[in-house]
Structures are given as structure tokens and as C-alpha cells.
Amino acid sequence: CGSTNLLKQDGVFVCQDCGTKYSLEEAKKMMVEGTVEVTGTVKVDSSAQIANYLMMANNAYDASNLKETENYCNKIIEVDPNNYEAWFLKGKAAGWQSSVANNRIEESVNCFTKAVENAPEDKAEEVKEDAAKEVKKLAVALVSLSCGHYKKNASIDNANTIKNLAVMVQVYALKMMATCGVKSDDFTSEIAIKINSAVVDGYDDIERDYRGVNGDYHPDTNDWREYKLRMFAAIGLLRYAISLDKNPSAKATEARYSNIIYGLQKIEKSCSYRLDSNAQWMTACTNTVETKNDLINQIMECHSKIKEVNPDYVIPERPQPSKQGGCYVATAVYGSYDCPQVWTLRRYRDDTLAATWYGRLFIHTYYAVSPTLVRWFGETEWFKNMWRGKLDRMVRRLQSEGVEDTPYEDKVW
């Protein structure tokens, strides 16, 4: 490294700056014997030492040894605080050592800013361009890292982490863009894509916790409330992704609003369960009609947003809240249109009754009469007790014949 700061150790002379070992004869050649009188100002030439440290820093970076890279850069900056190459390399090393728990983007941006400020005139534009690229890549990578955590555990805390981190990296990235004079709207769309992808995978994690791996779990009221909070957090991330992307493609917009519709529909149909005195599962809590109508309003608004970017998109008719759907008597007795007993009956209606002309006649007759009966008597205990035993026996018989009681979507018949 050119340093003459040598100490004798184990029969050889060792450089205290870079660790190189020299023989006695080699050391003598590097040292000046006797006393030299010097007048005026002495300037120490450290260029060889800096060049050596910079080479080692770059080698460490190429080997993905970021901590070592940062250490060598710090040695250079101690000798030459205005070395733009050391500041730039330190900015990269510090930034890419970031984690969700230890975000170093602020430090990275400060280092890049130092590099821009100290770059020679002939290198200034190149350094600005490279610094802007690095910060944008780092911003996207940090959000992607937090999205990876969310895919594995779509918790409310992890959803909040994504949003908070996305806001933070934008602040520092925009600061760097302004310093470098670079347009700032070409990386937020990448962040929006990462978030949308994370939510799609996160939905699966939320549903597994709510329904079980095979859809056979009956969530209690606390599970149900947690489910709704997690789903709303996921939907909030999708809305945030939409706000981030200033120039989205029609396809991306349609996909994001479709994903919101999916989440809202799941929430609208959700409920909790409890065991009755006959050890049969029945609905414990469900959304109020007001809540369901509010969710449906949001669903219809999303359909309209899709229509704006895709003129060929057909907006479906406004659905009725699920409790006001078919199987009126069963829904009144069991408390929900979406519960194991009603899922069984709906499957039997669609797969068996609807397959024959007399079955379809029964269905049409039932739907002509039952809404009025339920409207008049559906909330009374005597009505529910009258039908409960009959329906329980029918459900048990159908299930013994192989009709499933897992979540079900109605067929069109």
C-alpha cells in the first residue's frame, strides 16, 4: 500500500496499514536512515494506499462481502473524506445490508449524496445516474423483502410493515431523484406490482387459517373477527398499490380491482360457528345486512372501475346480501346462507333436484312460497323449531350419502 508504518514481528516487518510482510532488506529500502530536516509544509502522498484500499473494497463487493466492503470504504474516507468513489461504494454496501428490521436506506442515500457532491465535473452526470438507479433498485428490493414476509404470514402487522416501508423508501428515493435530477415515477409501479402479488398469495394464507387446510375448520367468533381484519388489511394494500401506480396498464388495473372484489365477497359471506345441543355446527355470528350492503356497494364500485379501463367488461347485476339469497327456510333456521348445513342443501338442490323436471318444479314452487313464509315467521322461535328437526334429519341423510358440507358457490340453473 506504500505505507512505511512498519513494525517488526516474528523476524519480519509487518505493515500496520495493510498487513503486508517485508524482509529486513525490503524494509531497509522503504525506510530513510538518519535525520532529515524539512522546512515548509509536507504533503503526504496517500494515493497508493487509497488505490489499494479501493481495489480491496471492490473485490469484496464483487464477492458479496458487503461488511468488508464498507470497512475498506471507511478506511479510505478516514484518509480522504472527499473520495467520491468510496462514498458511492459505501452507499451500495450499506444499502444492500438492509433488512426489514434494520432499514439502512437513509444512510445509503446520504452516502450517495456525498458521492454526487464530491464527484469531479467529468464524472458528475455518470455518478448521478448510477446513484439514482441504485436507490430505485434498493427501494423496490426492500419492499419486495417485506412482501416476501407477508406471503408467508399475511398478518395485520406484516401488512402495515409493507405500507410503512413503502412510504419510507419513497421519501428517500424521491430525495435522491431530486438530487440527481431524475424522473421519479418509474419505480413506484414496480412496488405496486410487488404488493399486488403479495396480497394474492396472502389471501391463501388468510383463508387457510380461517377455513383450515381442507376447508373443514369451523371458526369461532374471535377467529372470524381476526379473519375480517386481516382481509381488510389485504384490501387496504391493494388500494394502496392502485394509488402508487400513476400510469398502470388496463390489465393491471383490472387485476387489482378484481382482487379487491374477491376479498370483499369473501368478507360479505363470512361468519362464525358454534355447536348446538345436538353437536351440529350452526352459525354464531354473521355480518349485519347494513354491513353486507356496504360491502356490496364497494364491490359494485370496483366493477365500475374495471369498466372504465375495459369498455367490454360486463358489470354483473347487483347481488343481494347472502343471507337474503336462496334456501330461505334453511337460512332462517341455521342463521346463515353460508354454513355447513345450508351448503349441503344447496349442493343437493343444484346437483340432484335441478337435474330433473319435477325437481326444478319443486325448486320454483319453493322459491315462490318460502320468501313470504320467512318474511312473516322467519324470526320466530316456533317456526325455527318446527323446521329444525326436519332439516337436521335431511342434512344428516344427504351427508351420509356423500353430499359435502364444505363451502359452496351456487350453480346457475
Stockholm file with secondary structure:
# STOCKHOLM 1.0

chainA/1-413         CGSTNLLKQDGVFVCQDCGTKYSLEEAKKMMVEGTVEVTGTVKVDSSAQIANYLMMANNAYDASNLKETENYCNKIIEVDPNNYEAWFLKGKAAGWQSSVANNRIEESVNCFTKAVENAPEDKAEEVKEDAAKEVKKLAVALVSLSCGHYKKNASIDNANTIKNLAVMVQVYALKMMATCGVKSDDFTSEIAIKINSAVVDGYDDIERDYRGVNGDYHPDTNDWREYKLRMFAAIGLLRYAISLDKNPSAKATEARYSNIIYGLQKIEKSCSYRLDSNAQWMTACTNTVETKNDLINQIMECHSKIKEVNPDYVIPERPQPSKQGGCYVATAVYGSYDCPQVWTLRRYRDDTLAATWYGRLFIHTYYAVSPTLVRWFGETEWFKNMWRGKLDRMVRRLQSEGVEDTPYEDKVW
#=GR chainA/1-413 SS CCCCCEEEETTEEEETTTCCEECHHHHHHHSCCSCCCCCSCCCCCCHHHHHHHHHHHHHHHHTTCHHHHHHHHHHHHHHCTTCHHHHHHHHHHHHTTCCSSSCCHHHHHHHHHHHHHHSCTTTHHHHHHHHHHHHHHHHHHHHHHHHHHHHHCCCHHHHHHHHHHHHHHHHHHHHHHHHHTCCCTTSHHHHHHHHHHHHHHHHHHHHHHHHCTTSCCCCCHHHHHHHHHHHHHHHHHHHHHHHHCSSCCHHHHHHHHHHHHHHHHHHHHCEEEEECTTSCEEEEEECCHHHHHHHHHHHHHHHHHHHHHCTTCCCCCCCCCGGGSSCHHHHHHHSCSSSHHHHHHHHHHHHTGGGSHHHHHHHHHHHHHHHHHHHHHTTCHHHHHHHHHHHHHHHHHHHHTTCCCSCCCCCCC
#=GC SS_cons         CCCCCEEEETTEEEETTTCCEECHHHHHHHSCCSCCCCCSCCCCCCHHHHHHHHHHHHHHHHTTCHHHHHHHHHHHHHHCTTCHHHHHHHHHHHHTTCCSSSCCHHHHHHHHHHHHHHSCTTTHHHHHHHHHHHHHHHHHHHHHHHHHHHHHCCCHHHHHHHHHHHHHHHHHHHHHHHHHTCCCTTSHHHHHHHHHHHHHHHHHHHHHHHHCTTSCCCCCHHHHHHHHHHHHHHHHHHHHHHHHCSSCCHHHHHHHHHHHHHHHHHHHHCEEEEECTTSCEEEEEECCHHHHHHHHHHHHHHHHHHHHHCTTCCCCCCCCCGGGSSCHHHHHHHSCSSSHHHHHHHHHHHHTGGGSHHHHHHHHHHHHHHHHHHHHHTTCHHHHHHHHHHHHHHHHHHHHTTCCCSCCCCCCC
//
